[in-house]
Amino acid sequence: MRSAGLDLVKWVAMATMVVDHLRYLWPQAHGLFIVGRLAFPLFCLAMAVNVARASALKPHYLGWMIAFAVLSEAPYRWLDADSQTFNIMPTLALGLLVAWGVRYRGGWMHLAGLGAVALAALYHQRLMYGLPGVLLPAACLLALQRGGPAWLLPCVLAIGGNLTNSWLRDHLLAPISLITLSAAALAIGVGRLLLRVEHSPLPAVRRWGYLFYPAHLGLFALFV
């Protein structure tokens, strides 16, 4: 069954991602970067909800993510040739494996999750949001399962993922840095509120959502 709240989380994640990437067209609009800090934690929360709701392992989910990780790299490089990281999809794909390792404990899936953590640690600097970003979907899943103080962990990891940004690390106490990191942490709370929505006029986000990522990158690259 579709969840209006879950679809709303996905829509807000995509909208804030687009707002963030508008900086490539409007570099002076620094506030867009702050809004964009909502996107990745919301995507991770949506992933965690999907993993928690699944009655069985769905390998095609990972297959789609790997396929679009490859497809998205060219438009990502086209838009941001100076980036030192891969596009966001490899981080999410590894995060999915870790979340599966938490959801389906024991056996080969648990080992695959541990392998994803090791790979993320090894390629930490090449992954957008680094190791904290890879761990974030699993942290959201644990919070969904346990509730209460467990929700602090994804907030901390959302902050940690943004601290892979060297400018934020070097200007940690600057007002814009504090606001940015606060936005990343608050994204989890925003997502929890959105999940409670029972009715929404927005259409369901289906597999076309995967294509949206490389498509909007390519479109923006045409105007840079």
Salt bridges, closest charged atoms under 4 A:
ASP7 OD1 - ARG2 NH2 2.85
ASP20 OD1 - ARG23 NE 2.71
ASP20 OD2 - ARG37 NH2 2.72
GLU73 OE2 - ARG77 NE 2.81
